């Protein structure tokens, strides 16, 4: 191998050699914005990304994005499942029970002026009642949307609809169901295990109908 030094090269040959090297390096560089503070001086140097590295990074990002958001065999993932539907139903039932039971009515009412009492006598005359806070407007909107789901259960399966609608009622103060499984079994004249199976069948009907509507 012949080693070429600057001493043995004439000025034209020296310029041609450096021009070829710098030109090849410039073609392999990635494009740099005009405002880049430190443009790259050679391929893969400071200030830029070579096309090979950029392509590898794009391929890796595409693989990760596809693995995260893709579905097997091109099938779309289900939007609803049994756990999410039950959670929405119980939230709607708790919101419904938290709404204030007040408003205009047709019944006759009588009223008297309140007696002005001192601070020491203002409390303790009647037993206090713990009232849940009024739900926000967004939660009431979700409740109206969820209550409309009950119509997705066919009319010929009205027993399942009754079980699902009764089981969704949750006390907003204690977090307990107003109708336990055994109480529902007593009301419907069936075993509580059968009530649980029928409730699961009703939830499956809702999940299937919601997933069909979301496609």
C-alpha positions as CSV (number, residue, x, y, z in Angstrom):
1,X,0.0,0.0,0.0
2,X,1.3,3.4,-1.0
3,X,1.2,6.1,1.7
4,X,0.6,9.5,0.2
5,X,1.8,12.5,2.2
6,X,1.3,16.2,1.6
7,X,5.0,16.6,0.8
8,X,4.7,14.3,-2.3
9,X,1.5,15.8,-3.7
10,X,1.4,18.8,-5.8
11,X,-1.2,21.5,-5.0
12,X,-3.7,20.4,-7.7
13,X,-3.5,16.8,-6.7
14,X,-3.9,17.7,-3.1
15,X,-7.0,19.8,-3.8
16,X,-8.5,17.0,-5.9
17,X,-8.0,14.4,-3.1
18,X,-9.6,16.6,-0.4
19,X,-12.4,17.6,-2.8
20,X,-13.3,13.9,-3.4
21,X,-13.2,13.0,0.3
22,X,-15.2,16.1,1.4
23,X,-17.7,15.6,-1.5
24,X,-18.3,11.9,-0.5
25,X,-18.8,12.9,3.1
26,X,-21.1,15.7,2.2
27,X,-23.4,13.3,0.1
28,X,-23.7,10.9,3.0
29,X,-24.7,13.6,5.5
30,X,-28.3,14.2,6.5
31,X,-29.8,17.6,5.6
32,X,-29.3,20.2,8.2
33,X,-31.6,23.2,8.8
34,X,-30.0,26.6,7.9
35,X,-30.3,27.7,11.5
36,X,-28.5,24.7,13.0
37,X,-25.8,26.1,15.3
38,X,-23.3,23.2,14.7
39,X,-23.6,21.7,11.2
40,X,-22.0,18.2,10.9
41,X,-18.4,18.2,9.5
42,X,-18.5,14.5,8.6
43,X,-20.9,11.6,8.2
44,X,-22.4,10.7,11.6
45,X,-20.7,13.6,13.3
46,X,-22.0,16.2,15.7
47,X,-25.1,18.1,14.7
48,X,-27.0,15.7,12.5
49,X,-28.4,12.2,12.1
50,X,-27.2,10.0,9.2
51,X,-29.8,8.4,6.9
52,X,-29.0,4.9,8.2
53,X,-29.5,5.9,11.8
54,X,-32.6,7.9,11.0
55,X,-34.1,4.9,9.0
56,X,-33.3,2.5,11.9
57,X,-35.0,4.8,14.3
58,X,-38.1,5.2,12.1
59,X,-38.3,1.4,11.7
60,X,-38.0,0.8,15.5
61,X,-40.6,3.5,16.2
62,X,-43.0,2.0,13.7
63,X,-42.6,-1.5,15.1
64,X,-43.2,-0.3,18.6
65,X,-46.3,1.7,17.5
66,X,-47.7,-1.2,15.6
67,X,-47.2,-3.6,18.5
68,X,-48.9,-1.2,20.9
69,X,-51.9,-0.1,18.8
70,X,-52.3,-3.1,16.5
71,X,-54.6,-6.0,16.9
72,X,-54.1,-9.7,16.0
73,X,-55.1,-10.7,12.5
74,X,-56.4,-7.2,11.8
75,X,-59.4,-7.5,14.2
76,X,-60.4,-4.4,16.1
77,X,-60.3,-4.6,19.9
78,X,-63.6,-4.6,21.8
79,X,-64.4,-1.3,23.3
80,X,-66.6,-2.6,26.1
81,X,-66.2,-5.6,28.4
82,X,-68.2,-7.0,31.3
83,X,-66.1,-5.1,34.0
84,X,-66.4,-1.7,32.3
85,X,-70.1,-2.1,31.7
86,X,-70.8,-3.1,35.4
87,X,-68.7,-0.2,36.6
88,X,-70.7,2.3,34.4
89,X,-74.0,0.8,35.6
90,X,-73.0,1.0,39.2
91,X,-71.8,4.6,38.8
92,X,-75.1,5.5,37.1
93,X,-77.1,3.9,39.9
94,X,-75.1,5.7,42.6
95,X,-75.6,9.0,40.8
96,X,-79.3,8.3,40.5
97,X,-79.5,7.6,44.3
98,X,-77.5,10.8,45.0
99,X,-79.9,13.1,43.2
100,X,-82.0,15.2,45.6
101,X,-85.6,13.9,46.0
102,X,-87.1,17.4,45.8
103,X,-89.1,19.4,43.3
104,X,-92.6,20.4,42.5
105,X,-95.3,17.8,43.3
106,X,-99.1,17.5,43.4
107,X,-99.4,16.7,47.1
108,X,-100.8,19.2,49.6
109,X,-98.3,20.9,51.8
110,X,-98.5,22.9,55.0
111,X,-95.8,25.2,56.3
112,X,-95.2,27.3,59.4
113,X,-92.7,30.0,60.2
114,X,-89.5,28.7,61.7
115,X,-88.9,29.7,65.3
116,X,-85.8,31.7,65.9
117,X,-83.6,29.9,68.3
118,X,-80.3,30.5,69.9
119,X,-77.2,28.7,68.7
120,X,-77.3,26.4,71.7
121,X,-80.9,25.3,70.9
122,X,-80.6,25.1,67.1
123,X,-79.4,21.5,66.9
124,X,-80.6,18.3,68.4
125,X,-84.3,18.7,68.0
126,X,-84.5,16.2,65.1
127,X,-82.2,13.3,64.1
128,X,-79.7,14.4,61.5
129,X,-79.7,12.7,58.1
130,X,-76.5,12.3,56.2
131,X,-77.1,13.5,52.6
132,X,-74.7,12.8,49.7
133,X,-73.4,15.7,47.7
134,X,-75.2,16.6,44.5
135,X,-73.5,14.9,41.5
136,X,-71.9,17.2,39.0
137,X,-73.4,17.8,35.6
138,X,-70.9,15.6,33.7
139,X,-71.7,12.6,35.9
140,X,-75.5,13.2,35.4
141,X,-74.9,13.2,31.6
142,X,-73.0,9.9,31.9
143,X,-75.9,8.5,34.0
144,X,-78.5,9.4,31.3
145,X,-76.3,7.7,28.7
146,X,-75.9,4.6,30.8
147,X,-79.5,4.3,31.7
148,X,-80.3,4.2,28.0
149,X,-78.3,1.0,27.7
150,X,-80.9,-1.0,29.6
151,X,-83.2,-0.7,26.5
152,X,-80.6,-2.8,24.6
153,X,-81.7,-5.9,26.5
154,X,-84.6,-7.4,24.5
155,X,-88.1,-7.1,25.7
156,X,-88.5,-10.9,25.9
157,X,-85.7,-11.0,28.4
158,X,-87.3,-8.5,30.8
159,X,-86.3,-10.6,33.8
160,X,-82.7,-10.1,33.0
161,X,-83.3,-6.4,32.5
162,X,-85.0,-6.2,35.9
163,X,-82.1,-7.9,37.6
164,X,-79.5,-5.7,35.9
165,X,-81.4,-2.5,36.7
166,X,-82.0,-3.5,40.3
167,X,-78.4,-4.6,40.9
168,X,-77.0,-1.3,39.6
169,X,-78.5,0.7,42.4
170,X,-75.7,1.6,44.9
171,X,-76.0,3.7,48.0
172,X,-73.9,6.9,47.6
173,X,-73.3,7.0,51.4
174,X,-72.3,3.4,52.2
175,X,-71.3,2.1,48.7
176,X,-73.4,-1.0,49.2
177,X,-75.9,-2.5,46.7
178,X,-79.5,-1.8,47.6
179,X,-80.5,-5.3,46.3
180,X,-78.1,-8.0,47.4
181,X,-78.1,-11.3,45.6
182,X,-80.2,-13.1,48.2
183,X,-82.7,-10.3,48.3
184,X,-83.1,-10.4,44.6
185,X,-83.6,-14.1,44.8
186,X,-86.3,-13.7,47.4
187,X,-88.1,-11.1,45.3
188,X,-88.0,-13.2,42.1
189,X,-88.5,-16.6,43.8
190,X,-85.2,-18.1,42.7
191,X,-81.9,-19.1,44.1
192,X,-79.3,-16.4,44.5
193,X,-76.8,-18.4,42.4
194,X,-79.3,-18.4,39.5
195,X,-79.7,-14.6,40.0
196,X,-76.0,-14.2,39.6
197,X,-76.0,-16.3,36.4
198,X,-78.9,-14.3,34.9
199,X,-77.2,-11.1,35.8
200,X,-74.1,-12.2,33.9
201,X,-76.3,-13.1,30.9
202,X,-77.8,-9.6,30.9
203,X,-74.4,-8.0,31.1
204,X,-73.2,-10.2,28.2
205,X,-76.2,-8.9,26.1
206,X,-75.2,-5.3,26.9
207,X,-71.6,-5.9,26.0
208,X,-72.5,-7.5,22.7
209,X,-74.9,-4.8,21.7
210,X,-72.6,-1.9,22.7
211,X,-69.7,-3.4,20.7
212,X,-71.9,-3.8,17.7
213,X,-73.0,-0.2,17.9
214,X,-69.4,1.1,18.4
215,X,-68.1,-0.5,15.1
